[in-house]
Amino acid sequence: MTETEFLAALRTLPLHPGARDLRDDCALLEIGGETLVINHDTMVEDVHFRREADLSDVAWKLVAINLSDLAGKGAEPVGMILGHSLGGNDLEFVKGLREVLAVYDIPLMGGDTVAATGATTFSVTAIGRATCRPVPSRMGAKVGDGIYVTGSLGRAMLGFEGHGEYLPAFDRPVPLLDEGRTLAPVVTAMMDVSDGLLLDVHRMGRASNATMCIDSRAVPVALPARSAECMRWGDDYELLFTFPPGSEPPVPATRIGNVEARSEAPLRLDGKPLIAADGLGYHHG
C-alpha cells in the first residue's frame, strides 16, 4: 500500500476527535484547561539518513523534526518519548540527544529500546502544550488569504548533496518554535514544510477545501537555477501559513500566492491546476 492508501484505510477505524480525521500533523488532547499537542515521527536508515551518518546528527534531527510539527501548531514543548534501535554507535546518539534536548529545553520522559535485526529505526513522540486556541491546523485557509512561507527552500537538498554551507540545514535543522508561537494566534492555517513545499501546499488546499494559487517566481529558494527541485525536495522545516488580507505577518516571511475558492484542484501553480499530489514532493510507499 502507498502512504495515502494506508491513511485512507486507517480512517475506517474508530478515531479520537483530536485526531482531526488524520488530516493534520498533530493530535490534540484536552485535559482540564490545557490542550496537549502530540506528534510522532520515525527515521529509518537508508531512507531518512545514510548508514554512515553521524548518529549525534541523527538524534538531533529526529527531535528537531518532531519539534517542527509542534511549531506548526504554535505549541510549547513539554517532553518527548523515544524509540531506539540498539546496535549502532549508541553513545554518539545519546550525545546528540543531550545536545538537542539542552538547546530546546525539553526533557526525556521515557520510551523503548529494541535490538535491531534489519534497518535501524528511531522514533520520537513529542508532547507540547498549546499556547492559543483554536490550535492552528491545515484546514483553516480562507478565500482571500495570502499564502506565506518563512526562510528559503532547498537548503536541505543542497546540504544532502554536500554543499558545505548548507550541511547544517540537512543534518541539524532548526525548528521554528518561537515563530510558530508568534504566528499561531493570527494565522488561518499553518503547518511545517517537511515533504516539499508544493506537496504541503497541496495538502493544505485539500484539507481547507480551497485552491492554493502559487507563483513559482515568488517562492524564495536557495538556488534559483534549480527552483523546481527546491520546491519539491523537502526537509526544509520552514513554516507554511495563510494570513488574512489587510496587514502583514508578525514574523519575516515571503508571500508566494493567494487562496481562492476551490476549483478542480487544491493547488494551482503558475496558473496550471495540479489535481494529483504525485510528483509534488516526498511520499512513502
BAFI-3210 file (N, C-alpha, C; in Angstrom, 3 decimals, decimal comma, padded with zeros to 6 digits):
// residues 285
n [1|2|3|4|5|6|7|8|9|10|11|12|13|14|15|16|17|18|19|20|21|22|23|24|25|26|27|28|29|30|31|32|33|34|35|36|37|38|39|40|41|42|43|44|45|46|47|48|49|50|51|52|53|54|55|56|57|58|59|60|61|62|63|64|65|66|67|68|69|70|71|72|73|74|75|76|77|78|79|80|81|82|83|84|85|86|87|88|89|90|91|92|93|94|95|96|97|98|99|100|101|102|103|104|105|106|107|108|109|110|111|112|113|114|115|116|117|118|119|120|121|122|123|124|125|126|127|128|129|130|131|132|133|134|135|136|137|138|139|140|141|142|143|144|145|146|147|148|149|150|151|152|153|154|155|156|157|158|159|160|161|162|163|164|165|166|167|168|169|170|171|172|173|174|175|176|177|178|179|180|181|182|183|184|185|186|187|188|189|190|191|192|193|194|195|196|197|198|199|200|201|202|203|204|205|206|207|208|209|210|211|212|213|214|215|216|217|218|219|220|221|222|223|224|225|226|227|228|229|230|231|232|233|234|235|236|237|238|239|240|241|242|243|244|245|246|247|248|249|250|251|252|253|254|255|256|257|258|259|260|261|262|263|264|265|266|267|268|269|270|271|272|273|274|275|276|277|278|279|280|281|282|283|284|285]
n.u [000,827|000,394|001,404|-000,753|-002,917|-002,799|-003,358|-005,976|-007,184|-006,799|-008,543|-010,964|-011,160|-012,116|-011,758|-010,153|-011,533|-009,593|-007,812|-008,323|-009,327|-007,107|-005,880|-004,101|-001,015|-000,572|-002,002|-004,643|-005,260|-007,503|-007,161|-008,343|-007,932|-006,101|-004,665|-003,140|-000,631|000,247|002,684|004,198|007,117|009,199|012,452|014,317|017,030|018,896|016,710|015,825|018,238|021,731|023,604|026,166|025,960|026,571|025,570|024,983|024,079|021,825|020,224|019,787|018,355|016,090|014,704|014,385|012,724|010,331|009,782|009,429|006,946|005,388|005,899|004,461|001,976|002,046|002,867|004,189|006,973|006,736|007,665|009,342|009,120|011,052|011,881|014,217|016,666|018,986|022,526|023,997|026,205|025,621|026,310|027,091|024,636|023,271|024,791|024,138|021,438|021,445|022,465|020,492|018,225|019,028|019,376|016,757|015,407|013,865|012,593|013,419|011,018|010,792|010,454|011,285|013,473|014,977|016,594|017,946|017,309|017,191|016,995|018,087|016,048|014,636|012,537|010,357|008,006|006,599|005,469|003,505|002,346|-000,497|-000,472|-002,367|-005,853|-008,277|-006,212|-003,863|-004,364|-004,128|-006,438|-007,755|-007,544|-008,661|-010,676|-009,194|-007,122|-003,575|-000,804|001,986|005,507|008,180|011,717|014,042|013,800|015,099|017,575|018,182|018,275|020,558|022,418|022,299|023,446|026,042|027,005|028,912|028,148|025,513|025,227|024,468|021,717|020,589|021,589|021,170|018,491|016,581|013,971|011,184|010,146|009,654|008,734|006,468|004,843|004,404|002,973|000,720|-001,724|-002,756|-002,798|-004,641|-004,360|-001,809|001,306|004,282|006,920|007,789|007,786|008,211|007,537|005,477|003,944|003,086|001,631|-000,382|-001,600|-002,569|-004,410|-006,238|-007,109|-008,316|-010,322|-009,981|-008,478|-005,129|-003,190|-000,189|002,666|005,443|007,678|007,758|008,501|010,819|013,991|016,955|018,642|018,157|018,410|017,637|014,996|012,555|013,229|013,929|011,454|010,228|011,775|011,958|012,369|012,931|011,701|010,580|007,991|004,760|002,034|-001,268|-002,661|-004,726|-005,999|-004,934|-003,069|000,330|002,250|003,498|006,094|009,212|008,570|007,709|005,402|003,780|001,592|-002,013|-005,146|-007,873|-011,333|-012,392|-011,596|-011,114|-008,872|-006,709|-004,402|-002,882|-000,391|001,447|-000,754|-001,488|-003,559|-003,075|-004,033|-003,539|-001,340|000,985|004,413|004,868|006,297|007,788|006,749|005,938|006,193]
n.v [-001,193|002,307|005,320|007,121|005,405|003,766|005,564|006,189|003,741|003,626|005,597|004,341|003,245|003,460|006,763|009,118|012,266|014,253|013,485|014,697|013,588|012,410|014,193|016,139|017,446|016,884|015,447|016,402|016,766|017,284|018,243|018,990|022,397|022,594|022,139|019,487|018,884|016,493|014,590|012,260|010,934|009,052|007,846|006,153|004,070|004,466|005,509|007,923|008,747|008,351|005,275|005,663|007,944|010,412|009,554|011,328|013,550|012,412|011,916|014,548|015,570|013,917|014,670|017,391|017,465|016,566|018,588|020,620|020,036|020,594|023,316|024,163|024,190|026,126|025,366|024,825|022,955|020,097|017,543|014,452|011,161|008,331|006,011|003,565|001,927|-000,375|-001,007|000,434|003,257|003,888|005,593|007,949|008,681|009,257|011,440|013,391|013,551|014,595|017,137|018,374|018,300|019,957|022,431|023,066|022,866|020,627|017,823|014,310|011,766|009,048|005,809|003,268|000,530|-001,476|-004,371|-004,098|-005,959|-005,580|-002,816|000,070|001,850|004,812|006,626|009,272|010,500|013,523|015,812|018,591|021,789|023,597|027,023|028,810|029,135|028,758|025,856|026,137|024,680|022,599|023,135|025,583|027,612|030,526|031,960|034,576|034,966|035,521|033,467|032,295|031,712|030,925|031,718|030,199|027,809|024,542|024,428|022,224|020,197|020,954|020,705|017,933|017,107|017,790|020,411|022,650|025,000|024,515|022,191|022,046|022,590|020,264|018,246|019,174|020,505|023,472|023,888|026,061|027,269|029,624|031,388|029,986|030,111|032,839|033,287|031,658|032,728|034,394|033,439|031,762|029,176|026,700|024,937|022,878|022,742|019,843|017,700|018,782|021,854|022,203|019,845|020,035|022,436|021,603|019,667|021,342|022,888|020,896|019,997|022,315|022,674|024,395|026,306|026,656|029,113|029,412|031,358|030,572|032,154|033,813|032,286|031,825|030,547|028,571|028,117|029,489|028,507|025,926|025,863|024,388|021,877|022,671|023,376|020,968|019,097|018,955|018,512|020,951|022,302|024,788|027,257|027,108|029,114|030,606|033,872|036,541|039,156|042,627|043,252|042,714|039,707|038,845|037,874|037,481|036,649|035,316|036,239|034,009|033,452|033,180|032,383|030,847|030,257|026,851|025,035|022,915|021,748|021,353|022,816|025,337|026,009|028,562|029,173|026,705|023,960|021,532|018,525|015,906|014,691|013,440|013,477|015,968|016,132|014,417|011,120|008,270|004,814]
n.w [000,000|-000,603|001,127|001,149|000,593|002,837|004,908|004,217|004,756|007,530|008,325|008,400|010,837|014,354|015,408|017,516|018,490|018,574|016,669|014,311|011,968|010,872|009,163|009,684|011,165|013,844|016,827|019,072|022,533|025,007|028,290|031,317|031,710|029,701|026,411|024,980|022,543|020,288|018,644|016,349|014,939|012,706|011,875|009,433|008,655|005,655|004,411|005,638|006,646|005,931|006,080|007,023|008,493|011,045|014,191|016,212|014,863|013,696|015,934|016,804|014,587|014,578|016,919|016,338|014,034|015,002|016,858|015,049|013,936|016,188|016,272|014,055|015,110|016,937|019,463|022,771|023,733|025,870|026,614|025,578|024,122|023,478|020,889|020,331|018,355|019,250|018,750|016,921|016,908|019,819|021,942|020,650|019,621|022,007|022,798|020,824|021,361|023,947|023,398|021,717|023,333|025,394|024,101|023,309|025,628|026,512|028,181|028,432|028,611|028,693|027,068|024,644|023,929|021,372|019,961|016,925|013,977|011,335|009,174|010,875|013,111|014,396|016,621|017,744|020,031|020,435|022,846|023,349|024,607|023,883|022,971|022,256|021,448|018,879|018,119|015,537|012,270|009,301|008,040|007,868|005,913|004,206|001,607|-000,166|001,611|002,015|001,000|002,679|003,286|005,475|005,546|003,192|000,547|-000,236|000,907|002,541|000,626|-000,833|001,197|001,661|-000,703|-000,256|-000,230|001,429|003,049|003,460|004,861|007,665|007,449|006,490|008,223|010,868|011,381|012,224|014,340|014,137|016,628|018,186|016,203|015,374|017,687|017,788|015,428|015,689|016,963|014,974|012,354|009,691|008,802|009,285|008,942|009,092|006,642|005,378|003,555|001,083|-000,499|-002,489|-002,298|000,359|000,294|-001,446|000,198|002,236|000,801|000,034|002,550|003,488|001,709|-000,484|-003,169|-003,666|-004,912|-006,387|-007,153|-008,787|-009,203|-007,062|-004,931|-002,368|-002,865|-002,354|-004,474|-007,352|-009,998|-009,803|-009,062|-009,286|-008,197|-005,606|-004,585|-004,332|-002,962|-000,091|003,551|004,680|006,835|007,272|007,966|006,693|005,953|006,041|005,782|006,850|004,638|004,478|006,445|007,616|008,220|011,537|011,632|009,799|006,472|003,230|000,772|-001,297|-002,803|-003,232|-001,641|-003,145|-004,080|-004,024|-006,875|-009,623|-008,599|-005,693|-005,754|-007,631|-009,787|-011,064|-012,619|-013,604|-013,013|-010,478|-009,851|-008,827|-006,235|-006,871|-007,588|-006,515|-004,188|-001,380|-000,955|001,042|000,224]
ca.u [000,000|001,068|001,090|-002,099|-003,866|-002,804|-004,090|-007,400|-007,628|-006,849|-009,715|-012,142|-011,113|-012,600|-010,756|-010,350|-011,820|-008,366|-007,019|-008,655|-009,528|-005,765|-005,587|-003,234|000,308|-000,559|-003,274|-004,923|-005,872|-007,958|-007,057|-008,614|-007,921|-004,973|-004,703|-001,850|-000,384|001,048|003,177|005,114|007,870|010,157|013,532|014,776|018,312|018,869|015,547|015,911|019,641|022,688|024,140|027,409|025,680|026,923|024,330|024,633|023,258|020,543|019,441|019,359|017,326|014,891|013,978|014,059|011,600|009,122|009,541|008,941|005,492|004,804|005,986|003,360|000,762|002,274|002,904|005,383|007,338|006,624|008,527|009,378|009,275|011,995|012,012|015,620|017,238|020,356|023,437|024,862|027,025|024,576|026,779|027,010|023,215|022,967|025,446|023,307|020,172|021,700|022,653|019,248|017,316|019,508|019,128|015,327|014,888|012,789|013,074|013,058|010,018|010,807|010,414|011,503|014,635|014,932|017,798|017,559|017,778|017,197|017,344|017,988|014,895|014,491|011,277|010,082|006,704|006,770|004,272|003,574|001,197|-000,986|-000,340|-003,549|-006,996|-008,079|-004,876|-003,816|-004,381|-004,047|-007,790|-008,442|-007,280|-009,875|-010,597|-008,673|-005,884|-002,283|-000,048|003,331|006,459|009,368|013,018|014,197|013,639|016,159|018,842|018,449|018,662|021,953|023,212|022,358|024,360|027,400|027,420|029,356|027,419|024,145|025,220|023,639|020,284|020,157|021,971|020,660|017,504|016,181|012,507|010,849|009,184|009,270|007,926|005,175|004,029|004,019|002,004|-000,460|-002,998|-003,196|-002,910|-005,860|-003,903|-000,346|001,979|005,674|007,230|008,671|007,820|008,268|006,571|004,301|003,117|002,448|000,597|-001,465|-002,282|-003,308|-005,561|-007,205|-007,692|-009,120|-011,317|-009,705|-007,426|-003,958|-002,598|001,207|003,507|006,757|008,696|007,761|008,954|012,237|014,746|018,394|019,345|017,131|018,559|017,005|013,811|011,556|013,683|013,863|010,059|009,734|012,679|011,541|013,311|013,304|011,155|010,089|006,569|003,828|000,819|-002,147|-002,809|-005,800|-005,569|-005,063|-001,928|001,495|002,537|004,383|007,435|009,691|008,045|007,507|004,100|004,019|000,357|-003,306|-006,158|-009,080|-012,401|-012,000|-011,954|-010,903|-007,642|-006,346|-003,203|-002,677|000,984|001,617|-001,976|-001,768|-004,136|-002,407|-005,063|-002,906|-000,149|002,148|005,487|004,983|007,172|008,181|005,752|006,384|005,464]
ca.v [000,000|003,584|006,076|007,666|004,303|003,301|006,546|006,019|002,559|003,976|006,448|003,490|002,797|004,476|007,807|010,107|013,580|015,027|013,037|015,571|012,726|012,079|015,110|017,195|016,987|016,523|015,177|017,284|016,088|018,243|017,762|020,137|023,644|022,574|021,319|018,888|018,699|015,267|014,239|011,119|010,793|007,947|007,929|004,811|004,015|004,366|006,238|009,280|009,077|007,380|004,307|006,195|009,232|010,617|009,348|012,504|014,360|011,726|012,171|015,955|015,756|013,201|015,528|018,671|017,371|016,484|019,924|021,432|019,831|021,378|024,720|024,408|024,346|027,165|024,702|024,863|021,572|019,650|016,385|013,536|009,733|007,855|004,621|003,490|000,650|-000,572|-001,725|001,366|003,993|004,361|006,718|009,143|009,048|009,898|012,747|014,296|013,718|015,529|018,477|018,968|018,492|021,117|023,654|023,388|022,765|019,634|016,642|012,956|011,231|007,585|005,240|001,831|000,151|-002,796|-004,777|-004,103|-007,071|-005,090|-001,400|000,775|002,757|005,640|007,369|010,152|011,118|014,820|016,317|020,027|022,465|024,655|028,363|029,591|028,395|027,383|025,466|026,183|023,407|022,733|023,152|026,845|028,638|031,218|032,666|035,927|034,948|035,352|032,263|032,728|030,722|031,510|031,259|029,832|026,373|023,882|024,394|020,844|019,459|021,275|020,092|016,493|016,929|018,035|021,809|022,893|025,986|024,054|020,920|022,080|022,602|018,873|017,425|019,689|021,556|024,307|024,054|027,473|027,270|030,983|031,919|029,308|030,655|034,204|033,236|030,830|033,417|035,298|032,770|030,987|027,789|026,648|023,644|022,987|022,206|018,696|016,783|019,571|022,950|022,014|018,786|020,511|023,389|020,765|019,093|022,389|023,219|019,805|019,991|023,535|022,722|025,635|026,204|027,458|029,593|029,724|031,934|029,980|033,211|034,465|031,354|032,006|029,300|028,718|028,047|029,775|027,689|024,629|026,240|023,310|020,872|023,254|023,390|019,594|018,166|018,758|018,537|022,336|022,622|026,161|027,314|027,482|029,566|031,554|035,049|037,381|040,367|043,891|043,507|041,878|038,745|039,365|037,313|037,572|035,593|035,738|035,899|033,223|033,219|033,544|031,340|031,100|029,263|025,554|024,721|021,500|021,253|022,054|023,621|025,878|026,508|029,417|029,090|025,327|023,171|020,275|017,771|014,808|015,075|012,697|014,273|017,282|016,071|013,085|010,195|006,918|003,758]
ca.w [000,000|-000,515|002,337|001,000|000,720|004,217|005,702|003,918|005,496|008,950|008,583|008,603|012,230|015,304|015,604|018,567|017,890|018,462|015,526|013,181|010,804|010,360|008,064|010,191|011,583|015,252|017,506|020,207|023,672|026,006|029,670|032,167|030,951|028,774|025,202|024,634|021,115|020,274|017,308|016,313|013,691|012,649|010,897|009,080|007,964|004,188|003,903|006,171|006,893|005,374|007,049|007,593|009,134|012,445|014,932|017,015|013,965|013,534|017,149|016,752|013,559|014,998|017,853|015,694|013,096|015,826|017,382|013,942|013,872|017,275|015,863|013,138|015,909|017,939|020,763|023,620|024,058|027,260|026,799|024,445|024,377|022,462|020,465|019,893|017,927|019,720|017,856|016,210|017,862|020,721|022,746|019,808|019,575|023,290|022,780|020,037|022,079|025,054|022,833|021,224|024,462|026,141|023,324|023,263|026,994|026,513|028,894|028,028|029,527|028,670|025,723|024,487|023,128|020,756|019,249|015,514|013,151|009,960|009,112|012,143|013,157|015,583|016,603|018,878|020,248|021,096|023,509|023,567|025,202|023,006|023,551|021,902|020,926|018,434|017,680|014,071|011,555|007,848|007,484|008,076|004,901|003,753|000,326|000,001|002,401|001,377|001,350|003,046|003,776|006,090|005,078|001,786|000,349|-000,985|001,646|002,970|-000,580|-001,122|002,259|001,378|-001,824|000,197|-000,286|002,793|003,841|003,700|005,592|008,885|007,133|006,354|009,374|012,139|011,114|013,359|014,426|014,328|017,732|018,546|015,113|015,414|018,785|017,423|014,342|015,979|017,230|013,906|011,058|009,481|008,683|009,393|009,060|008,690|005,313|005,596|002,414|-000,142|-000,440|-003,338|-001,727|001,584|-000,108|-001,980|001,360|002,919|-000,031|000,124|003,896|003,648|000,637|-001,197|-004,184|-003,315|-006,166|-006,102|-008,200|-008,543|-009,217|-005,753|-003,894|-002,039|-002,967|-002,126|-005,750|-008,347|-011,202|-009,544|-008,296|-009,256|-007,237|-004,264|-004,131|-004,208|-002,284|001,301|004,674|004,987|008,160|007,377|008,267|005,627|006,613|005,360|006,640|006,317|003,945|005,190|007,328|007,356|009,294|012,575|011,510|008,421|005,602|001,847|000,197|-002,505|-003,536|-002,651|-001,502|-003,938|-003,907|-004,562|-008,253|-009,924|-007,979|-004,464|-005,996|-008,969|-009,863|-012,242|-013,403|-014,028|-011,912|-010,145|-009,136|-008,075|-005,460|-007,363|-008,150|-005,895|-003,027|-000,932|-000,454|001,397|-000,469]
c.u [000,872|000,688|-000,341|-003,154|-003,954|-003,554|-005,599|-007,964|-007,746|-008,086|-011,003|-012,210|-011,753|-011,483|-011,137|-010,658|-010,564|-007,472|-007,267|-008,742|-008,205|-005,377|-004,681|-001,929|000,314|-001,960|-003,408|-005,635|-006,210|-007,903|-007,227|-008,700|-006,823|-005,311|-003,298|-001,796|000,628|001,415|004,137|005,785|008,897|011,212|014,123|016,085|018,126|017,593|015,654|017,333|020,521|023,229|025,373|027,204|026,156|025,637|024,001|023,786|021,874|019,650|018,917|018,182|016,019|014,055|013,501|012,856|010,280|008,775|009,021|007,435|004,786|004,832|004,842|002,019|000,915|002,425|004,243|005,741|007,246|007,568|008,488|009,621|010,039|011,822|013,369|016,023|018,687|021,215|024,306|025,795|026,083|025,017|026,783|025,568|022,833|023,593|024,594|021,982|020,346|021,802|021,324|018,260|017,723|019,172|017,665|014,620|013,681|013,302|012,625|012,121|010,018|010,820|010,661|012,753|014,424|016,300|017,430|018,140|017,795|017,665|017,133|016,871|014,885|013,172|011,151|008,606|006,955|005,438|004,467|002,303|000,771|-000,879|-001,483|-004,642|-007,781|-006,637|-004,851|-003,806|-004,126|-005,381|-008,466|-008,245|-008,588|-009,627|-010,182|-007,416|-004,660|-001,630|001,405|004,193|007,645|010,616|013,116|014,237|014,777|017,477|019,182|018,877|020,132|022,875|023,374|023,353|025,801|027,894|027,659|028,503|026,006|024,084|024,371|022,139|019,746|020,408|021,302|019,673|017,066|014,657|012,157|009,781|008,727|008,366|006,533|004,271|003,565|002,904|000,677|-001,747|-003,562|-003,322|-004,271|-005,560|-002,385|000,117|003,449|005,869|008,247|008,836|007,899|007,180|005,319|003,376|002,385|001,401|-000,624|-002,278|-003,116|-004,544|-006,647|-007,898|-008,628|-010,237|-011,217|-008,692|-006,323|-003,243|-001,195|001,883|004,931|007,859|008,800|008,346|010,442|012,984|016,238|019,183|018,332|017,222|017,906|015,724|012,806|011,942|013,571|012,442|009,514|010,539|012,296|012,671|013,711|012,844|010,953|008,595|005,796|002,540|000,000|-002,513|-003,848|-005,264|-005,685|-003,948|-000,811|001,735|003,550|005,777|007,894|009,215|007,799|006,127|004,328|002,738|-000,858|-004,221|-007,395|-010,108|-012,000|-012,524|-011,671|-009,705|-007,360|-005,115|-003,177|-001,298|001,170|000,426|-002,363|-002,353|-003,393|-003,352|-004,449|-001,653|001,110|003,164|005,691|005,943|007,424|007,004|006,442|005,556|005,358]
c.v [001,258|004,260|006,606|006,586|003,814|004,271|006,431|004,817|002,866|004,808|005,639|002,979|003,849|005,478|008,719|011,452|014,426|014,602|013,887|014,792|012,369|012,958|016,261|016,585|016,387|016,190|016,111|016,496|017,123|017,601|018,955|021,390|023,715|021,776|020,810|018,657|017,568|014,907|013,062|011,052|009,680|008,240|006,539|004,919|003,761|004,937|007,701|009,701|007,963|006,470|004,848|007,513|009,239|010,515|010,486|013,458|013,738|011,986|013,605|016,108|015,087|014,054|016,798|018,573|017,200|017,849|020,846|021,256|020,576|022,868|025,086|024,531|025,440|026,617|024,904|023,434|021,286|018,485|015,490|012,113|009,145|006,375|004,457|002,077|000,573|-001,215|-000,846|002,025|004,669|005,554|008,017|009,626|009,786|011,285|013,768|014,576|014,722|016,959|019,113|019,195|019,708|022,411|024,054|023,160|021,836|018,363|015,336|012,367|009,704|007,092|003,751|001,621|-001,259|-003,090|-004,948|-005,314|-006,693|-003,657|-000,753|001,809|003,501|006,401|008,214|010,522|012,389|015,283|017,805|020,537|023,591|026,002|029,283|028,646|029,300|027,126|025,492|024,784|023,668|023,169|024,518|027,911|029,196|031,908|034,114|036,009|034,968|034,066|032,677|031,523|031,468|031,001|031,073|028,315|025,815|023,815|022,976|019,986|019,696|020,712|018,603|016,202|017,276|019,455|022,300|023,834|025,530|022,737|020,975|022,039|021,187|018,080|017,858|020,829|022,253|024,452|025,483|027,638|028,675|031,592|031,290|029,849|032,077|034,201|032,596|031,620|034,179|034,647|032,095|029,497|027,804|025,210|023,856|022,332|021,082|017,830|017,495|020,624|022,655|020,935|019,285|021,590|022,641|020,179|020,137|022,789|022,164|019,804|021,175|023,647|024,047|025,343|027,188|027,829|030,123|030,296|031,457|031,041|033,905|033,580|031,571|030,671|029,584|028,735|028,249|028,920|026,320|024,833|025,102|022,231|021,399|023,222|021,994|018,725|017,916|018,854|019,954|022,779|024,123|026,102|027,835|027,922|030,484|032,656|035,976|038,635|041,591|044,211|042,533|040,911|039,308|038,741|037,476|036,379|036,187|035,309|035,207|032,964|033,640|032,330|031,755|030,019|027,980|025,375|023,252|020,903|022,008|022,950|024,062|026,535|027,263|029,282|027,691|024,534|021,851|019,489|016,696|015,311|014,394|013,654|015,630|017,300|014,633|012,300|008,908|005,915|003,984]
c.w [000,000|000,802|002,294|001,186|002,158|005,121|005,467|004,676|006,994|009,274|008,716|010,041|013,136|015,598|016,751|017,911|017,682|017,319|014,288|011,868|010,120|009,175|008,502|010,686|012,980|015,736|018,700|021,304|024,739|027,391|030,597|031,336|029,920|027,524|024,931|023,128|020,988|018,843|017,412|014,947|013,829|011,596|010,707|008,293|006,471|003,573|004,323|006,513|006,328|006,471|007,751|008,333|010,585|013,271|015,895|016,178|013,784|014,739|017,162|015,793|013,968|015,949|017,150|014,770|013,838|016,410|016,283|013,755|015,001|016,931|014,936|013,832|016,966|019,339|021,471|024,018|025,554|027,531|025,578|024,917|023,196|022,166|019,801|019,510|018,384|018,634|017,000|017,216|018,858|021,565|021,943|019,704|020,865|023,353|022,022|020,708|023,220|024,534|022,433|022,357|025,286|025,404|023,390|024,589|027,056|027,185|028,229|029,079|029,583|027,241|025,728|023,659|022,584|020,159|017,786|014,794|011,671|009,950|010,474|012,071|014,477|015,493|017,858|018,865|021,028|021,653|023,779|024,216|024,276|023,715|023,140|021,423|019,987|018,013|016,154|013,461|010,082|007,254|007,489|007,022|004,341|002,410|000,576|000,835|001,493|001,850|001,549|003,425|004,383|005,379|003,588|001,677|-000,493|-000,259|002,095|001,786|-000,898|-000,044|002,053|000,262|-001,471|000,078|001,140|003,604|004,196|004,466|006,863|008,594|006,978|007,631|010,675|011,892|012,399|013,364|014,816|015,411|018,101|017,474|015,109|016,498|018,473|016,380|014,758|016,225|016,033|012,537|010,937|009,310|008,768|009,506|008,747|007,324|005,499|004,354|001,068|-000,131|-001,244|-002,784|-000,481|001,296|-000,649|-000,830|002,088|002,124|000,055|001,484|004,106|002,630|-000,127|-002,294|-003,829|-004,606|-005,874|-007,345|-007,942|-008,493|-007,867|-004,653|-003,619|-002,037|-002,803|-003,427|-006,880|-009,610|-011,047|-008,711|-008,177|-008,253|-005,807|-003,721|-003,884|-003,248|-000,828|002,299|005,080|006,369|008,369|007,716|007,058|006,307|005,706|006,339|006,030|005,619|004,845|006,151|006,979|008,510|010,287|012,586|010,062|007,599|004,227|001,376|-001,143|-003,297|-002,755|-002,575|-002,296|-003,649|-004,612|-005,983|-008,486|-009,187|-006,688|-004,626|-007,452|-008,975|-011,168|-013,192|-013,832|-012,861|-011,734|-009,246|-008,255|-007,368|-005,969|-007,979|-007,508|-004,721|-002,651|-000,386|-000,020|000,598|-001,950]
res [m|t|e|t|e|f|l|a|a|l|r|t|l|p|l|h|p|g|a|r|d|l|r|d|d|c|a|l|l|e|i|g|g|e|t|l|v|i|n|h|d|t|m|v|e|d|v|h|f|r|r|e|a|d|l|s|d|v|a|w|k|l|v|a|i|n|l|s|d|l|a|g|k|g|a|e|p|v|g|m|i|l|g|h|s|l|g|g|n|d|l|e|f|v|k|g|l|r|e|v|l|a|v|y|d|i|p|l|m|g|g|d|t|v|a|a|t|g|a|t|t|f|s|v|t|a|i|g|r|a|t|c|r|p|v|p|s|r|m|g|a|k|v|g|d|g|i|y|v|t|g|s|l|g|r|a|m|l|g|f|e|g|h|g|e|y|l|p|a|f|d|r|p|v|p|l|l|d|e|g|r|t|l|a|p|v|v|t|a|m|m|d|v|s|d|g|l|l|l|d|v|h|r|m|g|r|a|s|n|a|t|m|c|i|d|s|r|a|v|p|v|a|l|p|a|r|s|a|e|c|m|r|w|g|d|d|y|e|l|l|f|t|f|p|p|g|s|e|p|p|v|p|a|t|r|i|g|n|v|e|a|r|s|e|a|p|l|r|l|d|g|k|p|l|i|a|a|d|g|l|g|y|h|h|g]
***
